[in-house]
Each structure stands twice: as structure tokens, then as C-alpha cells.
Amino acid sequence: MTVRILLCDDHAVVRAGLRALLSSAPDIEVAGEAATGEEAVALSRRLRPDVVLMDLQLGDGMDGVETTRRILAAGEDGRGGPASVPHVLVLTTYDTDADITRAIEAGATGYLLKAERPEELFTAIHAAAEGRTTLSPPVASRVMSHLRTPRPTLTPRERDILGHLVRGLTNRDIARTLYISEATVKTHLRRIYDKLGVTTRAAAVAATKERRLVP
């Protein structure tokens, strides 16, 4: 079975390299290329590929996660059921917890890093075409680590304070917004830092964003 691929990457050189590489595989065909998320959504609907090879960073406009979400949504038949839905295989250099989580939640079938060997890419493409999940070893390790590490249990008040912290409010601003004293804010922050395993305000913000602890 020949797997038809749609390439989505905002770098023309990368797309050319991928096309040349994939052309060496007799059972893989590049059906089209997209430089933007918007173009990928349109081409996916028109070309009906088996697999969309998706980068995460696409310059201006939609990123790879939103593009993945729209491609899969566009593949519904209008009655909530699947029509001709391609599988999305992420191929990127980004391997943060936040990137991996967002891509998987958007519906990506697999997540591969560009550092992988060509043979691994070919295998992942065929797996994706069959709906099987493939993860690069570093990505799989992060996923397993994330599953083993329980999310911290935060009180509603701590979540409120974290939300304001992420939005850049000072302790005084938070106190005024929540009608509590600055001393109370500092007490809550100490507890939050302990639960997140951090020691600074910046680290708490980074951990909150990466682990998506507040909306």
C-alpha cells in the first residue's frame, strides 16, 4: 500500500529535503506541500492524503497544533462522523511537555523529532497511516514521566492567585483584586511554590504554563 503524504512546514528547504527523502521510499508518495496552516487545511480537504506530516511552528497565522485540530475537524462528514480523515504525524524540533500535550490533545497520531533517522520516519509514517501511535524515544520518556507525576492539588484560591500571577499582576494587585492582604498573598505563594517544586515567581509561571494548571 502506498501512503500519500501532505507536507506542512514553513521552510521551503525543509520541504524540499523531506520530499527528496520520501521519494526514496517506494511505498510513500508526496501528494502536496503546504507552507502555512491555512494552506494545509485547504490542501488536506482537496487532496485527501493518508498522513499529514506536520511541523509545529509555521510562522505567522495558525501553528501546527491549531492546524491539526482544524484538519481533523474538517474531515467530519457534517453529521459528526468521520469522512476521509487523514492522520497527523507531528515532525518537529520542539519537545517540551506543553508542545507534546497540546499536539496529542489536538488529535495528532504520532510525535516525531526531526533528529530521528530516515528509517524511523518511514516506519512512523506507515504506523500513522494505520492509525497507530509512534513517539520518538525522548517524547515517550516525557509522556511517561508526565503520567507518573501527579498534578499538584491546588485549592481554588491558589488557582486564582496562579492565574493572576501568569497574567503579570504584582502581589499588591492580586491582593486588591481578591480583596485579601498582601501577607495572605505571600502565604499562598509560598504554598504554591512548595506544591510546584519551584522557588521563584518566574519558575512558578513557567511551570504553570507548561503543565497547563490554569485556563
C-alpha positions in Angstrom: 0.0 0.0 0.0 1.3 3.4 -1.0 0.9 6.1 1.7 0.0 9.5 0.3 1.6 12.4 2.3 0.9 16.1 2.7 3.9 18.0 3.9 3.3 21.0 6.1 6.4 23.1 7.0 7.0 26.8 6.6 10.6 26.3 5.4 10.9 25.6 1.7 14.3 24.0 2.1 13.0 21.6 4.7 10.1 20.6 2.5 12.4 20.0 -0.4 14.6 17.8 1.8 11.7 15.8 3.0 10.3 15.4 -0.5 13.7 14.1 -1.7 14.0 11.8 1.3 10.5 10.4 1.0 10.9 9.9 -2.7 13.5 7.2 -1.9 10.8 5.1 -0.3 8.8 3.2 -3.0 5.6 3.0 -0.9 5.4 6.7 0.1 4.1 9.4 -2.2 4.2 13.1 -1.5 0.8 14.4 -2.7 1.3 18.0 -1.8 3.1 20.7 0.2 1.9 23.5 2.4 3.8 26.4 3.9 1.1 27.6 6.2 -1.6 26.1 8.4 -4.4 27.7 6.3 -2.9 26.1 3.2 -2.6 22.7 4.9 -6.2 22.7 5.8 -7.3 23.5 2.3 -5.0 21.0 0.7 -6.0 18.3 3.1 -9.6 18.7 2.1 -8.8 18.7 -1.6 -6.1 16.0 -1.8 -7.3 13.7 0.9 -3.9 12.4 2.0 -3.4 9.4 4.2 -1.0 11.3 6.5 -0.2 14.9 7.1 3.4 15.4 8.2 3.1 18.5 10.4 5.6 20.9 11.8 4.5 22.8 15.0 5.9 26.3 14.2 4.5 27.7 11.0 5.4 31.4 11.2 2.5 33.8 11.1 -1.0 32.5 11.3 -2.1 29.2 12.7 0.5 27.0 14.4 0.7 23.2 13.8 -1.5 22.4 16.8 -4.4 24.5 15.6 -3.8 23.3 12.0 -4.0 19.7 13.2 -7.3 20.4 15.1 -8.8 22.1 12.0 -7.7 19.4 9.6 -9.3 16.7 11.8 -12.5 18.7 12.3 -12.7 19.4 8.5 -12.6 15.6 8.0 -16.0 15.1 9.5 -19.0 14.3 7.3 -21.2 17.0 8.7 -23.1 14.6 10.9 -20.3 14.2 13.5 -18.9 11.1 11.9 -15.6 10.6 10.1 -15.5 11.0 6.3 -12.0 10.8 4.9 -9.8 11.9 7.8 -6.1 11.9 7.4 -3.8 11.0 10.3 -1.5 13.8 11.5 2.1 12.9 12.3 4.0 15.7 14.0 7.6 16.2 12.8 9.3 18.9 14.7 12.3 20.0 16.7 10.2 21.0 19.7 9.8 18.5 22.6 8.6 20.5 25.6 5.8 19.0 27.7 3.5 21.8 26.6 4.1 21.2 22.9 3.6 17.4 23.2 0.5 17.7 25.3 -1.1 20.3 23.0 -0.4 18.2 19.9 -1.7 15.0 21.3 -4.8 16.7 22.7 -5.4 18.2 19.2 -5.6 14.7 17.8 -2.1 14.0 16.4 -1.5 10.3 15.9 2.3 10.5 16.5 5.0 12.8 17.5 8.5 12.5 15.9 11.6 14.7 16.3 13.5 15.8 13.2 16.7 14.3 14.7 15.3 10.7 14.1 16.9 8.5 11.4 15.1 8.3 8.0 14.2 4.7 8.7 12.3 5.8 11.8 10.4 8.4 9.9 9.4 5.8 7.2 8.2 3.4 10.0 6.3 6.2 11.8 4.6 7.3 8.5 3.3 3.7 7.9 2.2 3.4 11.5 0.3 6.7 11.3 -1.4 5.6 8.1 -2.7 2.6 10.0 -3.8 4.8 13.0 -1.0 3.5 15.3 0.8 5.9 17.6 4.6 6.4 17.2 6.6 8.6 19.6 10.3 9.5 19.5 12.1 8.0 22.5 12.6 11.4 24.2 9.0 12.2 23.6 7.8 8.9 25.0 10.0 9.4 28.1 8.4 12.8 28.7 4.9 11.4 28.3 5.7 8.6 30.7 7.3 11.0 33.2 4.2 13.3 32.9 1.9 10.4 33.6 3.9 9.2 36.6 4.0 12.7 38.1 0.6 13.6 39.6 -0.7 17.2 39.0 -0.3 19.2 42.2 -3.5 19.6 44.2 -4.2 23.3 44.3 -7.1 25.0 46.2 -9.5 27.3 44.3 -7.8 30.3 45.9 -4.3 29.1 44.9 -5.6 28.7 41.3 -7.0 32.2 41.4 -3.6 33.5 42.5 -1.7 31.5 40.0 -4.0 32.8 37.2 -3.3 36.4 38.2 0.4 35.6 38.6 0.6 34.3 35.0 -1.1 37.5 33.8 1.7 39.5 35.4 -0.1 41.0 38.4 2.0 42.1 41.3 1.3 40.9 44.9 -0.3 44.2 45.6 -2.5 44.0 42.5 -3.5 40.4 43.4 -4.4 41.4 46.9 -6.6 44.3 45.7 -8.3 42.1 43.1 -9.1 39.3 45.5 -9.8 41.6 48.5 -7.1 40.0 50.7 -3.9 41.3 52.3 -0.5 41.2 50.6 0.6 39.0 53.5 -2.1 36.5 52.7 -1.0 36.5 49.0 2.6 35.8 50.1 1.5 32.9 52.3 -0.5 31.4 49.4 2.5 31.9 47.1 4.8 30.0 49.5 2.4 27.1 49.5 2.1 27.2 45.7 5.9 27.2 45.3 6.1 24.2 47.5 3.5 22.3 45.5 5.1 23.1 42.2 8.6 22.4 43.4 9.9 25.9 42.5 11.5 28.7 44.4 10.8 31.8 42.2 7.9 33.7 40.7 9.2 33.2 37.2 9.6 29.5 37.7 6.1 29.2 39.1 4.8 31.0 35.9 6.8 28.7 33.7 5.6 25.6 35.5 2.0 26.7 35.4 2.1 27.3 31.6 4.0 24.1 30.8 1.7 22.0 32.9 -1.4 24.0 32.0 -2.6 24.3 35.6 -4.9 27.2 35.0 -7.0 28.2 31.9 
